[in-house]
Amino acid sequence: MFTNFNFITKPILTTPIFKSRTIINNLIMCTPKNNNYDSIGSNIGIPLNILQYIYTTTYFGKNVVNVELFLLQFAIGIFTYGTDRMYDALDYNNTKLENYNKYSIEKINYYENVLYNYKYNIFFIFGSYIYILYLLLPHINTYPFIIALTSTLDYRNFKKKFGTIKPLYIGLFWTLGCVILPYVLVSDDYNILGDPTIYLPLFFFMFGSSNLLDIKDIDEDRIENINTIPVICGETAAIAISHCALLIAMIIFFQNENFDNNYYLSALYELQILGSFFINYKSTANINDEL
């Protein structure tokens, strides 16, 4: 019933890590290589489009998502998320033998396939950025978004230096990409900023979800000296902060003046947030049980 947006922020990896370099080498050699897998980042195109549709339809009172906006969300996902995963795969390739005890089975299989399809992925990442520029450059009001999207190339360094505010960054970025940018492309102005009940819910939703996902990576972040909220404040406090953010998202969205005009769509989204609350709670609870 619920669409899970968790992979927008970070992949979930819970398999125990290896302690033997020999096992790592054997696993790398035996990892099946796949030429037919989806381009990195393309898997978040659908959930991004769902968010885009919900918020733009709620604001305008009708569906304004055309083919260009539909493809835009895929392009944003491939360029931002795909680039970050590509950087991770390249780091893995450079350090996999020295840091062999760092990687889980899922990571090894994933990174090996990313590297095996390196040229394919680079082509789609580059092509996605070209499409973004093609769509945004004719509109002078979208130039700040071009800068914001391009800045994600340095996201990995940002999260290392400013891990504590990473959920704020993610919440702000996806709010810009899924709500503000589509509106600006349709209306060519920023009047939507006068209605916080249409964009703050997504900000708090993504903030809470991102923070919960950081709990799953708390050990990895500690090793890499990334000071996320769970690392600094602990898991219990991080869960409480995230759940408060999700609750705020539900309350604010309910206050939107167009909530009743699209009652079923709005109610479905409220259930989505509520579902994410319990799904994430169950996931983090399971991680705590395993530690």
WOVENJO-V850811 format. One record per residue. N is the residue number from 1. BURIAL is b if it has 9 or more other C-alpha atoms within 8 Angstrom, else e. Layout:
# WOVENJO-V850811
n	burial
N	BURIAL
N	BURIAL
This chain:
# WOVENJO-V850811
n	burial
1	e
2	e
3	e
4	e
5	e
6	b
7	b
8	e
9	e
10	b
11	e
12	e
13	b
14	e
15	e
16	e
17	b
18	b
19	e
20	e
21	b
22	e
23	e
24	b
25	b
26	e
27	b
28	b
29	e
30	e
31	e
32	e
33	e
34	e
35	e
36	e
37	e
38	e
39	b
40	b
41	b
42	b
43	b
44	b
45	b
46	b
47	b
48	b
49	b
50	e
51	b
52	b
53	b
54	b
55	b
56	b
57	b
58	b
59	e
60	e
61	b
62	e
63	e
64	b
65	b
66	e
67	e
68	e
69	b
70	b
71	e
72	b
73	b
74	b
75	b
76	b
77	b
78	b
79	b
80	b
81	b
82	b
83	b
84	b
85	b
86	b
87	e
88	b
89	b
90	b
91	e
92	b
93	e
94	e
95	b
96	b
97	b
98	e
99	e
100	b
101	b
102	e
103	b
104	b
105	b
106	e
107	b
108	b
109	b
110	e
111	b
112	b
113	b
114	b
115	b
116	e
117	b
118	e
119	e
120	e
121	b
122	e
123	e
124	b
125	b
126	b
127	e
128	b
129	b
130	e
131	b
132	b
133	b
134	e
135	e
136	b
137	b
138	e
139	b
140	e
141	e
142	b
143	b
144	e
145	b
146	b
147	e
148	b
149	b
150	e
151	e
152	e
153	b
154	e
155	b
156	e
157	e
158	b
159	b
160	b
161	e
162	b
163	b
164	b
165	b
166	b
167	b
168	b
169	e
170	b
171	b
172	b
173	b
174	b
175	b
176	b
177	b
178	b
179	b
180	b
181	b
182	b
183	b
184	b
185	b
186	e
187	e
188	b
189	e
190	e
191	e
192	b
193	e
194	e
195	e
196	e
197	b
198	b
199	b
200	b
201	b
202	b
203	b
204	b
205	b
206	b
207	b
208	b
209	b
210	b
211	b
212	b
213	b
214	b
215	b
216	b
217	b
218	b
219	e
220	e
221	b
222	b
223	e
224	e
225	e
226	b
227	b
228	b
229	b
230	b
231	b
232	e
233	e
234	b
235	b
236	e
237	b
238	b
239	b
240	e
241	b
242	b
243	b
244	b
245	b
246	b
247	e
248	b
249	b
250	b
251	e
252	b
253	b
254	b
255	e
256	b
257	e
258	b
259	b
260	e
261	e
262	b
263	e
264	e
265	e
266	b
267	e
268	e
269	b
270	b
271	b
272	b
273	b
274	b
275	b
276	b
277	b
278	e
279	e
280	b
281	b
282	e
283	e
284	b
285	e
286	e
287	b
288	e
289	e
290	e
291	e
